[in-house]
Amino acid sequence: MIIDVRGLHHPDHLKEFRKHLEGLCTVNEEVEVLLDNSREDLKKFEMFIRSCRGNYKIVDKGDHLRLKIEASFSLCG
């Protein structure tokens, strides 16, 4: 699954991400998130993913970032 949140900034980029995964407690597939090249937005997104116990990698594509989140992370407390 690819979720494109380019053009959105905190907290809207997180809201859009969650909207795509609405109703799921555990995500059992790899998710790629396309983000603008903003350090502050990336930092907030990383904090959120870590709180979900998600493992991820960041790939810098020059004009945007691609955050690859491994399968099996939890959106429920």
N, CA, C and O atoms as a Maestro MAE file, in Angstrom:
{
 s_m_m2io_version
 :::
 2.0.0
}

f_m_ct {
 s_m_title
 :::
 protein
 m_atom[308] {
  # First column is atom index #
  i_m_mmod_type
  r_m_x_coord
  r_m_y_coord
  r_m_z_coord
  i_m_residue_number
  s_m_chain_name
  s_m_pdb_residue_name
  s_m_pdb_atom_name
  i_m_atomic_number
  :::
  1 25 0.842 -1.165 0.000 1 A "MET " " N  " 7
  2 3 0.000 0.000 0.000 1 A "MET " " CA " 6
  3 2 0.894 1.237 0.000 1 A "MET " " C  " 6
  4 15 1.877 1.300 0.738 1 A "MET " " O  " 8
  5 25 0.553 2.205 -0.820 2 A "ILE " " N  " 7
  6 3 1.280 3.474 -0.866 2 A "ILE " " CA " 6
  7 2 0.318 4.585 -0.480 2 A "ILE " " C  " 6
  8 15 -0.772 4.707 -1.039 2 A "ILE " " O  " 8
  9 25 0.743 5.397 0.490 3 A "ILE " " N  " 7
  10 3 -0.059 6.531 0.945 3 A "ILE " " CA " 6
  11 2 0.743 7.795 0.682 3 A "ILE " " C  " 6
  12 15 1.849 7.957 1.197 3 A "ILE " " O  " 8
  13 25 0.185 8.682 -0.113 4 A "ASP " " N  " 7
  14 3 0.865 9.918 -0.510 4 A "ASP " " CA " 6
  15 2 0.339 11.078 0.331 4 A "ASP " " C  " 6
  16 15 -0.808 11.499 0.177 4 A "ASP " " O  " 8
  17 25 1.187 11.589 1.217 5 A "VAL " " N  " 7
  18 3 0.801 12.731 2.049 5 A "VAL " " CA " 6
  19 2 1.634 13.965 1.708 5 A "VAL " " C  " 6
  20 15 1.720 14.906 2.498 5 A "VAL " " O  " 8
  21 25 2.243 13.952 0.531 6 A "ARG " " N  " 7
  22 3 3.003 15.131 0.107 6 A "ARG " " CA " 6
  23 2 2.053 16.313 0.009 6 A "ARG " " C  " 6
  24 15 0.909 16.175 -0.424 6 A "ARG " " O  " 8
  25 25 2.543 17.472 0.417 7 A "GLY " " N  " 7
  26 3 1.725 18.678 0.406 7 A "GLY " " CA " 6
  27 2 0.976 18.907 1.709 7 A "GLY " " C  " 6
  28 15 0.405 19.977 1.921 7 A "GLY " " O  " 8
  29 25 0.976 17.894 2.593 8 A "LEU " " N  " 7
  30 3 0.321 18.030 3.894 8 A "LEU " " CA " 6
  31 2 1.386 18.167 4.974 8 A "LEU " " C  " 6
  32 15 2.450 17.553 4.897 8 A "LEU " " O  " 8
  33 25 1.088 18.972 5.970 9 A "HIS " " N  " 7
  34 3 2.036 19.183 7.072 9 A "HIS " " CA " 6
  35 2 1.373 18.771 8.383 9 A "HIS " " C  " 6
  36 15 0.165 18.539 8.440 9 A "HIS " " O  " 8
  37 25 2.178 18.686 9.424 10 A "HIS " " N  " 7
  38 3 1.707 18.239 10.731 10 A "HIS " " CA " 6
  39 2 0.578 19.132 11.224 10 A "HIS " " C  " 6
  40 15 0.720 20.354 11.163 10 A "HIS " " O  " 8
  41 25 -0.520 18.600 11.700 11 A "PRO " " N  " 7
  42 3 -0.834 17.197 11.926 11 A "PRO " " CA " 6
  43 2 -1.606 16.550 10.765 11 A "PRO " " C  " 6
  44 15 -1.979 15.379 10.840 11 A "PRO " " O  " 8
  45 25 -1.838 17.312 9.704 12 A "ASP " " N  " 7
  46 3 -2.669 16.799 8.605 12 A "ASP " " CA " 6
  47 2 -2.081 15.573 7.927 12 A "ASP " " C  " 6
  48 15 -2.832 14.709 7.475 12 A "ASP " " O  " 8
  49 25 -0.751 15.470 7.843 13 A "HIS " " N  " 7
  50 3 -0.158 14.294 7.204 13 A "HIS " " CA " 6
  51 2 -0.440 13.029 8.013 13 A "HIS " " C  " 6
  52 15 -0.624 11.958 7.436 13 A "HIS " " O  " 8
  53 25 -0.474 13.140 9.338 14 A "LEU " " N  " 7
  54 3 -0.802 11.984 10.183 14 A "LEU " " CA " 6
  55 2 -2.287 11.636 10.087 14 A "LEU " " C  " 6
  56 15 -2.652 10.461 10.082 14 A "LEU " " O  " 8
  57 25 -3.137 12.654 10.010 15 A "LYS " " N  " 7
  58 3 -4.578 12.413 9.874 15 A "LYS " " CA " 6
  59 2 -4.872 11.667 8.571 15 A "LYS " " C  " 6
  60 15 -5.672 10.731 8.556 15 A "LYS " " O  " 8
  61 25 -4.231 12.077 7.492 16 A "GLU " " N  " 7
  62 3 -4.442 11.421 6.198 16 A "GLU " " CA " 6
  63 2 -3.945 9.976 6.236 16 A "GLU " " C  " 6
  64 15 -4.605 9.079 5.711 16 A "GLU " " O  " 8
  65 25 -2.798 9.749 6.846 17 A "PHE " " N  " 7
  66 3 -2.255 8.399 7.002 17 A "PHE " " CA " 6
  67 2 -3.247 7.512 7.757 17 A "PHE " " C  " 6
  68 15 -3.559 6.405 7.316 17 A "PHE " " O  " 8
  69 25 -3.735 8.001 8.888 18 A "ARG " " N  " 7
  70 3 -4.676 7.226 9.705 18 A "ARG " " CA " 6
  71 2 -5.990 6.986 8.965 18 A "ARG " " C  " 6
  72 15 -6.612 5.935 9.120 18 A "ARG " " O  " 8
  73 25 -6.408 7.961 8.161 19 A "LYS " " N  " 7
  74 3 -7.651 7.820 7.401 19 A "LYS " " CA " 6
  75 2 -7.564 6.617 6.452 19 A "LYS " " C  " 6
  76 15 -8.536 5.878 6.293 19 A "LYS " " O  " 8
  77 25 -6.403 6.424 5.827 20 A "HIS " " N  " 7
  78 3 -6.223 5.297 4.914 20 A "HIS " " CA " 6
  79 2 -6.255 3.949 5.623 20 A "HIS " " C  " 6
  80 15 -6.555 2.925 5.010 20 A "HIS " " O  " 8
  81 25 -5.947 3.954 6.913 21 A "LEU " " N  " 7
  82 3 -5.877 2.708 7.676 21 A "LEU " " CA " 6
  83 2 -7.015 2.608 8.691 21 A "LEU " " C  " 6
  84 15 -6.961 1.801 9.619 21 A "LEU " " O  " 8
  85 25 -8.035 3.427 8.509 22 A "GLU " " N  " 7
  86 3 -9.159 3.475 9.434 22 A "GLU " " CA " 6
  87 2 -9.794 2.093 9.614 22 A "GLU " " C  " 6
  88 15 -10.012 1.360 8.649 22 A "GLU " " O  " 8
  89 25 -10.078 1.767 10.850 23 A "GLY " " N  " 7
  90 3 -10.714 0.484 11.153 23 A "GLY " " CA " 6
  91 2 -9.733 -0.642 11.415 23 A "GLY " " C  " 6
  92 15 -10.135 -1.722 11.849 23 A "GLY " " O  " 8
  93 25 -8.467 -0.412 11.164 24 A "LEU " " N  " 7
  94 3 -7.459 -1.448 11.398 24 A "LEU " " CA " 6
  95 2 -6.790 -1.239 12.747 24 A "LEU " " C  " 6
  96 15 -6.484 -0.110 13.132 24 A "LEU " " O  " 8
  97 25 -6.571 -2.311 13.447 25 A "CYS " " N  " 7
  98 3 -5.817 -2.241 14.686 25 A "CYS " " CA " 6
  99 2 -4.369 -2.644 14.410 25 A "CYS " " C  " 6
  100 15 -3.430 -1.992 14.868 25 A "CYS " " O  " 8
  101 25 -4.207 -3.734 13.650 26 A "THR " " N  " 7
  102 3 -2.881 -4.188 13.244 26 A "THR " " CA " 6
  103 2 -2.804 -4.154 11.723 26 A "THR " " C  " 6
  104 15 -3.709 -4.618 11.030 26 A "THR " " O  " 8
  105 25 -1.715 -3.601 11.223 27 A "VAL " " N  " 7
  106 3 -1.505 -3.512 9.777 27 A "VAL " " CA " 6
  107 2 -0.568 -4.647 9.397 27 A "VAL " " C  " 6
  108 15 0.570 -4.699 9.863 27 A "VAL " " O  " 8
  109 25 -1.041 -5.554 8.554 28 A "ASN " " N  " 7
  110 3 -0.281 -6.752 8.220 28 A "ASN " " CA " 6
  111 2 0.310 -6.717 6.815 28 A "ASN " " C  " 6
  112 15 0.533 -7.767 6.213 28 A "ASN " " O  " 8
  113 25 0.560 -5.552 6.301 29 A "GLU " " N  " 7
  114 3 1.228 -5.419 5.009 29 A "GLU " " CA " 6
  115 2 2.180 -4.228 5.077 29 A "GLU " " C  " 6
  116 15 2.016 -3.319 5.891 29 A "GLU " " O  " 8
  117 25 3.176 -4.262 4.201 30 A "GLU " " N  " 7
  118 3 4.109 -3.148 4.140 30 A "GLU " " CA " 6
  119 2 3.374 -1.907 3.635 30 A "GLU " " C  " 6
  120 15 2.563 -1.981 2.711 30 A "GLU " " O  " 8
  121 25 3.668 -0.781 4.248 31 A "VAL " " N  " 7
  122 3 3.068 0.488 3.854 31 A "VAL " " CA " 6
  123 2 4.192 1.447 3.495 31 A "VAL " " C  " 6
  124 15 5.167 1.580 4.234 31 A "VAL " " O  " 8
  125 25 4.049 2.111 2.358 32 A "GLU " " N  " 7
  126 3 5.002 3.143 1.959 32 A "GLU " " CA " 6
  127 2 4.293 4.482 2.021 32 A "GLU " " C  " 6
  128 15 3.192 4.645 1.497 32 A "GLU " " O  " 8
  129 25 4.940 5.435 2.669 33 A "VAL " " N  " 7
  130 3 4.367 6.765 2.805 33 A "VAL " " CA " 6
  131 2 5.277 7.743 2.082 33 A "VAL " " C  " 6
  132 15 6.483 7.782 2.325 33 A "VAL " " O  " 8
  133 25 4.691 8.532 1.193 34 A "LEU " " N  " 7
  134 3 5.431 9.563 0.478 34 A "LEU " " CA " 6
  135 2 5.239 10.873 1.220 34 A "LEU " " C  " 6
  136 15 4.113 11.330 1.414 34 A "LEU " " O  " 8
  137 25 6.352 11.477 1.634 35 A "LEU " " N  " 7
  138 3 6.334 12.708 2.430 35 A "LEU " " CA " 6
  139 2 7.152 13.793 1.754 35 A "LEU " " C  " 6
  140 15 8.093 13.512 1.012 35 A "LEU " " O  " 8
  141 25 6.778 15.039 2.023 36 A "ASP " " N  " 7
  142 3 7.629 16.144 1.598 36 A "ASP " " CA " 6
  143 2 8.957 16.052 2.329 36 A "ASP " " C  " 6
  144 15 9.070 15.371 3.349 36 A "ASP " " O  " 8
  145 25 9.933 16.721 1.819 37 A "ASN " " N  " 7
  146 3 11.275 16.698 2.374 37 A "ASN " " CA " 6
  147 2 11.411 17.693 3.529 37 A "ASN " " C  " 6
  148 15 12.299 18.545 3.512 37 A "ASN " " O  " 8
  149 25 10.539 17.587 4.527 38 A "SER " " N  " 7
  150 3 10.528 18.488 5.691 38 A "SER " " CA " 6
  151 2 11.006 17.731 6.921 38 A "SER " " C  " 6
  152 15 10.415 16.722 7.306 38 A "SER " " O  " 8
  153 25 12.069 18.216 7.531 39 A "ARG " " N  " 7
  154 3 12.610 17.545 8.720 39 A "ARG " " CA " 6
  155 2 11.593 17.489 9.852 39 A "ARG " " C  " 6
  156 15 11.460 16.465 10.522 39 A "ARG " " O  " 8
  157 25 10.876 18.589 10.067 40 A "GLU " " N  " 7
  158 3 9.922 18.638 11.167 40 A "GLU " " CA " 6
  159 2 8.768 17.655 10.946 40 A "GLU " " C  " 6
  160 15 8.381 16.940 11.871 40 A "GLU " " O  " 8
  161 25 8.219 17.613 9.736 41 A "ASP " " N  " 7
  162 3 7.130 16.673 9.445 41 A "ASP " " CA " 6
  163 2 7.613 15.228 9.552 41 A "ASP " " C  " 6
  164 15 6.896 14.370 10.066 41 A "ASP " " O  " 8
  165 25 8.821 14.960 9.069 42 A "LEU " " N  " 7
  166 3 9.379 13.610 9.171 42 A "LEU " " CA " 6
  167 2 9.554 13.221 10.633 42 A "LEU " " C  " 6
  168 15 9.218 12.103 11.023 42 A "LEU " " O  " 8
  169 25 10.071 14.128 11.433 43 A "LYS " " N  " 7
  170 3 10.296 13.864 12.855 43 A "LYS " " CA " 6
  171 2 8.980 13.484 13.542 43 A "LYS " " C  " 6
  172 15 8.944 12.522 14.310 43 A "LYS " " O  " 8
  173 25 7.913 14.218 13.278 44 A "LYS " " N  " 7
  174 3 6.603 13.931 13.875 44 A "LYS " " CA " 6
  175 2 6.082 12.571 13.399 44 A "LYS " " C  " 6
  176 15 5.518 11.807 14.182 44 A "LYS " " O  " 8
  177 25 6.277 12.276 12.110 45 A "PHE " " N  " 7
  178 3 5.810 11.006 11.566 45 A "PHE " " CA " 6
  179 2 6.585 9.845 12.178 45 A "PHE " " C  " 6
  180 15 6.000 8.817 12.520 45 A "PHE " " O  " 8
  181 25 7.893 10.007 12.316 46 A "GLU " " N  " 7
  182 3 8.714 8.957 12.930 46 A "GLU " " CA " 6
  183 2 8.272 8.683 14.365 46 A "GLU " " C  " 6
  184 15 8.197 7.528 14.783 46 A "GLU " " O  " 8
  185 25 7.982 9.739 15.117 47 A "MET " " N  " 7
  186 3 7.526 9.572 16.500 47 A "MET " " CA " 6
  187 2 6.228 8.768 16.538 47 A "MET " " C  " 6
  188 15 6.055 7.894 17.387 47 A "MET " " O  " 8
  189 25 5.325 9.069 15.616 48 A "PHE " " N  " 7
  190 3 4.057 8.344 15.556 48 A "PHE " " CA " 6
  191 2 4.287 6.867 15.229 48 A "PHE " " C  " 6
  192 15 3.726 5.994 15.891 48 A "PHE " " O  " 8
  193 25 5.098 6.584 14.223 49 A "ILE " " N  " 7
  194 3 5.343 5.196 13.816 49 A "ILE " " CA " 6
  195 2 6.026 4.410 14.936 49 A "ILE " " C  " 6
  196 15 5.696 3.247 15.167 49 A "ILE " " O  " 8
  197 25 6.960 5.029 15.620 50 A "ARG " " N  " 7
  198 3 7.608 4.349 16.756 50 A "ARG " " CA " 6
  199 2 6.592 4.042 17.856 50 A "ARG " " C  " 6
  200 15 6.674 2.997 18.501 50 A "ARG " " O  " 8
  201 25 5.630 4.954 18.074 51 A "SER " " N  " 7
  202 3 4.603 4.713 19.094 51 A "SER " " CA " 6
  203 2 3.704 3.538 18.701 51 A "SER " " C  " 6
  204 15 3.066 2.927 19.559 51 A "SER " " O  " 8
  205 25 3.656 3.225 17.407 52 A "CYS " " N  " 7
  206 3 2.881 2.076 16.893 52 A "CYS " " CA " 6
  207 2 3.729 0.811 16.848 52 A "CYS " " C  " 6
  208 15 3.277 -0.222 16.355 52 A "CYS " " O  " 8
  209 25 4.944 0.886 17.353 53 A "ARG " " N  " 7
  210 3 5.897 -0.228 17.335 53 A "ARG " " CA " 6
  211 2 6.231 -0.660 15.910 53 A "ARG " " C  " 6
  212 15 6.436 -1.841 15.631 53 A "ARG " " O  " 8
  213 25 6.279 0.327 15.019 54 A "GLY " " N  " 7
  214 3 6.583 0.037 13.626 54 A "GLY " " CA " 6
  215 2 8.065 0.177 13.319 54 A "GLY " " C  " 6
  216 15 8.733 1.074 13.831 54 A "GLY " " O  " 8
  217 25 8.566 -0.708 12.488 55 A "ASN " " N  " 7
  218 3 9.935 -0.616 11.980 55 A "ASN " " CA " 6
  219 2 9.865 -0.010 10.592 55 A "ASN " " C  " 6
  220 15 8.988 -0.353 9.799 55 A "ASN " " O  " 8
  221 25 10.782 0.883 10.303 56 A "TYR " " N  " 7
  222 3 10.715 1.605 9.041 56 A "TYR " " CA " 6
  223 2 12.097 1.971 8.528 56 A "TYR " " C  " 6
  224 15 13.085 1.956 9.262 56 A "TYR " " O  " 8
  225 25 12.134 2.294 7.264 57 A "LYS " " N  " 7
  226 3 13.345 2.796 6.608 57 A "LYS " " CA " 6
  227 2 12.949 4.050 5.856 57 A "LYS " " C  " 6
  228 15 11.820 4.174 5.382 57 A "LYS " " O  " 8
  229 25 13.882 4.973 5.751 58 A "ILE " " N  " 7
  230 3 13.636 6.211 5.015 58 A "ILE " " CA " 6
  231 2 14.514 6.217 3.779 58 A "ILE " " C  " 6
  232 15 15.721 5.992 3.859 58 A "ILE " " O  " 8
  233 25 13.900 6.476 2.642 59 A "VAL " " N  " 7
  234 3 14.627 6.588 1.383 59 A "VAL " " CA " 6
  235 2 14.437 8.013 0.879 59 A "VAL " " C  " 6
  236 15 13.310 8.452 0.651 59 A "VAL " " O  " 8
  237 25 15.544 8.731 0.707 60 A "ASP " " N  " 7
  238 3 15.491 10.103 0.197 60 A "ASP " " CA " 6
  239 2 15.452 10.055 -1.321 60 A "ASP " " C  " 6
  240 15 16.400 9.601 -1.962 60 A "ASP " " O  " 8
  241 25 14.356 10.524 -1.890 61 A "LYS " " N  " 7
  242 3 14.182 10.531 -3.343 61 A "LYS " " CA " 6
  243 2 14.529 11.890 -3.948 61 A "LYS " " C  " 6
  244 15 14.215 12.150 -5.109 61 A "LYS " " O  " 8
  245 25 15.169 12.753 -3.172 62 A "GLY " " N  " 7
  246 3 15.557 14.072 -3.666 62 A "GLY " " CA " 6
  247 2 14.487 15.114 -3.412 62 A "GLY " " C  " 6
  248 15 14.654 15.993 -2.567 62 A "GLY " " O  " 8
  249 25 13.374 15.014 -4.152 63 A "ASP " " N  " 7
  250 3 12.304 15.997 -3.974 63 A "ASP " " CA " 6
  251 2 11.267 15.561 -2.942 63 A "ASP " " C  " 6
  252 15 10.400 16.353 -2.573 63 A "ASP " " O  " 8
  253 25 11.341 14.317 -2.471 64 A "HIS " " N  " 7
  254 3 10.456 13.819 -1.419 64 A "HIS " " CA " 6
  255 2 11.116 12.640 -0.720 64 A "HIS " " C  " 6
  256 15 12.157 12.139 -1.144 64 A "HIS " " O  " 8
  257 25 10.483 12.218 0.356 65 A "LEU " " N  " 7
  258 3 10.967 11.071 1.126 65 A "LEU " " CA " 6
  259 2 9.984 9.919 0.972 65 A "LEU " " C  " 6
  260 15 8.778 10.126 0.832 65 A "LEU " " O  " 8
  261 25 10.512 8.723 1.001 66 A "ARG " " N  " 7
  262 3 9.678 7.513 0.975 66 A "ARG " " CA " 6
  263 2 9.975 6.772 2.277 66 A "ARG " " C  " 6
  264 15 11.094 6.311 2.504 66 A "ARG " " O  " 8
  265 25 8.965 6.667 3.117 67 A "LEU " " N  " 7
  266 3 9.095 5.994 4.388 67 A "LEU " " CA " 6
  267 2 8.468 4.606 4.235 67 A "LEU " " C  " 6
  268 15 7.260 4.490 4.029 67 A "LEU " " O  " 8
  269 25 9.280 3.564 4.334 68 A "LYS " " N  " 7
  270 3 8.804 2.188 4.183 68 A "LYS " " CA " 6
  271 2 8.618 1.578 5.565 68 A "LYS " " C  " 6
  272 15 9.571 1.403 6.325 68 A "LYS " " O  " 8
  273 25 7.361 1.259 5.870 69 A "ILE " " N  " 7
  274 3 7.022 0.698 7.169 69 A "ILE " " CA " 6
  275 2 6.767 -0.800 6.981 69 A "ILE " " C  " 6
  276 15 5.944 -1.202 6.158 69 A "ILE " " O  " 8
  277 25 7.485 -1.617 7.755 70 A "GLU " " N  " 7
  278 3 7.323 -3.065 7.663 70 A "GLU " " CA " 6
  279 2 5.936 -3.473 8.144 70 A "GLU " " C  " 6
  280 15 5.312 -2.770 8.939 70 A "GLU " " O  " 8
  281 25 5.464 -4.608 7.659 71 A "ALA " " N  " 7
  282 3 4.170 -5.151 8.065 71 A "ALA " " CA " 6
  283 2 4.150 -5.441 9.564 71 A "ALA " " C  " 6
  284 15 5.193 -5.544 10.211 71 A "ALA " " O  " 8
  285 25 2.957 -5.568 10.086 72 A "SER " " N  " 7
  286 3 2.693 -5.921 11.492 72 A "SER " " CA " 6
  287 2 3.074 -4.810 12.464 72 A "SER " " C  " 6
  288 15 3.920 -4.998 13.338 72 A "SER " " O  " 8
  289 25 2.443 -3.660 12.301 73 A "PHE " " N  " 7
  290 3 2.540 -2.629 13.311 73 A "PHE " " CA " 6
  291 2 1.128 -2.343 13.801 73 A "PHE " " C  " 6
  292 15 0.152 -2.618 13.103 73 A "PHE " " O  " 8
  293 25 1.028 -1.796 14.993 74 A "SER " " N  " 7
  294 3 -0.267 -1.653 15.657 74 A "SER " " CA " 6
  295 2 -0.698 -0.203 15.753 74 A "SER " " C  " 6
  296 15 0.083 0.656 16.162 74 A "SER " " O  " 8
  297 25 -1.929 0.070 15.379 75 A "LEU " " N  " 7
  298 3 -2.504 1.411 15.516 75 A "LEU " " CA " 6
  299 2 -3.328 1.524 16.791 75 A "LEU " " C  " 6
  300 15 -3.822 2.604 17.115 75 A "LEU " " O  " 8
  301 25 -3.481 0.419 17.517 76 A "CYS " " N  " 7
  302 3 -4.257 0.416 18.761 76 A "CYS " " CA " 6
  303 2 -3.305 0.477 19.944 76 A "CYS " " C  " 6
  304 15 -2.260 -0.172 19.968 76 A "CYS " " O  " 8
  305 25 -3.700 1.275 20.922 77 A "GLY " " N  " 7
  306 3 -2.929 1.492 22.132 77 A "GLY " " CA " 6
  307 2 -2.243 0.302 22.635 77 A "GLY " " C  " 6
  308 15 -1.559 0.369 23.656 77 A "GLY " " O  " 8
  :::
 }
 m_bond[307] {
  # First column is bond index #
  i_m_from
  i_m_to
  i_m_order
  :::
  1 1 2 1
  2 2 3 1
  3 3 4 2
  4 3 5 1
  5 5 6 1
  6 6 7 1
  7 7 8 2
  8 7 9 1
  9 9 10 1
  10 10 11 1
  11 11 12 2
  12 11 13 1
  13 13 14 1
  14 14 15 1
  15 15 16 2
  16 15 17 1
  17 17 18 1
  18 18 19 1
  19 19 20 2
  20 19 21 1
  21 21 22 1
  22 22 23 1
  23 23 24 2
  24 23 25 1
  25 25 26 1
  26 26 27 1
  27 27 28 2
  28 27 29 1
  29 29 30 1
  30 30 31 1
  31 31 32 2
  32 31 33 1
  33 33 34 1
  34 34 35 1
  35 35 36 2
  36 35 37 1
  37 37 38 1
  38 38 39 1
  39 39 40 2
  40 39 41 1
  41 41 42 1
  42 42 43 1
  43 43 44 2
  44 43 45 1
  45 45 46 1
  46 46 47 1
  47 47 48 2
  48 47 49 1
  49 49 50 1
  50 50 51 1
  51 51 52 2
  52 51 53 1
  53 53 54 1
  54 54 55 1
  55 55 56 2
  56 55 57 1
  57 57 58 1
  58 58 59 1
  59 59 60 2
  60 59 61 1
  61 61 62 1
  62 62 63 1
  63 63 64 2
  64 63 65 1
  65 65 66 1
  66 66 67 1
  67 67 68 2
  68 67 69 1
  69 69 70 1
  70 70 71 1
  71 71 72 2
  72 71 73 1
  73 73 74 1
  74 74 75 1
  75 75 76 2
  76 75 77 1
  77 77 78 1
  78 78 79 1
  79 79 80 2
  80 79 81 1
  81 81 82 1
  82 82 83 1
  83 83 84 2
  84 83 85 1
  85 85 86 1
  86 86 87 1
  87 87 88 2
  88 87 89 1
  89 89 90 1
  90 90 91 1
  91 91 92 2
  92 91 93 1
  93 93 94 1
  94 94 95 1
  95 95 96 2
  96 95 97 1
  97 97 98 1
  98 98 99 1
  99 99 100 2
  100 99 101 1
  101 101 102 1
  102 102 103 1
  103 103 104 2
  104 103 105 1
  105 105 106 1
  106 106 107 1
  107 107 108 2
  108 107 109 1
  109 109 110 1
  110 110 111 1
  111 111 112 2
  112 111 113 1
  113 113 114 1
  114 114 115 1
  115 115 116 2
  116 115 117 1
  117 117 118 1
  118 118 119 1
  119 119 120 2
  120 119 121 1
  121 121 122 1
  122 122 123 1
  123 123 124 2
  124 123 125 1
  125 125 126 1
  126 126 127 1
  127 127 128 2
  128 127 129 1
  129 129 130 1
  130 130 131 1
  131 131 132 2
  132 131 133 1
  133 133 134 1
  134 134 135 1
  135 135 136 2
  136 135 137 1
  137 137 138 1
  138 138 139 1
  139 139 140 2
  140 139 141 1
  141 141 142 1
  142 142 143 1
  143 143 144 2
  144 143 145 1
  145 145 146 1
  146 146 147 1
  147 147 148 2
  148 147 149 1
  149 149 150 1
  150 150 151 1
  151 151 152 2
  152 151 153 1
  153 153 154 1
  154 154 155 1
  155 155 156 2
  156 155 157 1
  157 157 158 1
  158 158 159 1
  159 159 160 2
  160 159 161 1
  161 161 162 1
  162 162 163 1
  163 163 164 2
  164 163 165 1
  165 165 166 1
  166 166 167 1
  167 167 168 2
  168 167 169 1
  169 169 170 1
  170 170 171 1
  171 171 172 2
  172 171 173 1
  173 173 174 1
  174 174 175 1
  175 175 176 2
  176 175 177 1
  177 177 178 1
  178 178 179 1
  179 179 180 2
  180 179 181 1
  181 181 182 1
  182 182 183 1
  183 183 184 2
  184 183 185 1
  185 185 186 1
  186 186 187 1
  187 187 188 2
  188 187 189 1
  189 189 190 1
  190 190 191 1
  191 191 192 2
  192 191 193 1
  193 193 194 1
  194 194 195 1
  195 195 196 2
  196 195 197 1
  197 197 198 1
  198 198 199 1
  199 199 200 2
  200 199 201 1
  201 201 202 1
  202 202 203 1
  203 203 204 2
  204 203 205 1
  205 205 206 1
  206 206 207 1
  207 207 208 2
  208 207 209 1
  209 209 210 1
  210 210 211 1
  211 211 212 2
  212 211 213 1
  213 213 214 1
  214 214 215 1
  215 215 216 2
  216 215 217 1
  217 217 218 1
  218 218 219 1
  219 219 220 2
  220 219 221 1
  221 221 222 1
  222 222 223 1
  223 223 224 2
  224 223 225 1
  225 225 226 1
  226 226 227 1
  227 227 228 2
  228 227 229 1
  229 229 230 1
  230 230 231 1
  231 231 232 2
  232 231 233 1
  233 233 234 1
  234 234 235 1
  235 235 236 2
  236 235 237 1
  237 237 238 1
  238 238 239 1
  239 239 240 2
  240 239 241 1
  241 241 242 1
  242 242 243 1
  243 243 244 2
  244 243 245 1
  245 245 246 1
  246 246 247 1
  247 247 248 2
  248 247 249 1
  249 249 250 1
  250 250 251 1
  251 251 252 2
  252 251 253 1
  253 253 254 1
  254 254 255 1
  255 255 256 2
  256 255 257 1
  257 257 258 1
  258 258 259 1
  259 259 260 2
  260 259 261 1
  261 261 262 1
  262 262 263 1
  263 263 264 2
  264 263 265 1
  265 265 266 1
  266 266 267 1
  267 267 268 2
  268 267 269 1
  269 269 270 1
  270 270 271 1
  271 271 272 2
  272 271 273 1
  273 273 274 1
  274 274 275 1
  275 275 276 2
  276 275 277 1
  277 277 278 1
  278 278 279 1
  279 279 280 2
  280 279 281 1
  281 281 282 1
  282 282 283 1
  283 283 284 2
  284 283 285 1
  285 285 286 1
  286 286 287 1
  287 287 288 2
  288 287 289 1
  289 289 290 1
  290 290 291 1
  291 291 292 2
  292 291 293 1
  293 293 294 1
  294 294 295 1
  295 295 296 2
  296 295 297 1
  297 297 298 1
  298 298 299 1
  299 299 300 2
  300 299 301 1
  301 301 302 1
  302 302 303 1
  303 303 304 2
  304 303 305 1
  305 305 306 1
  306 306 307 1
  307 307 308 2
  :::
 }
}
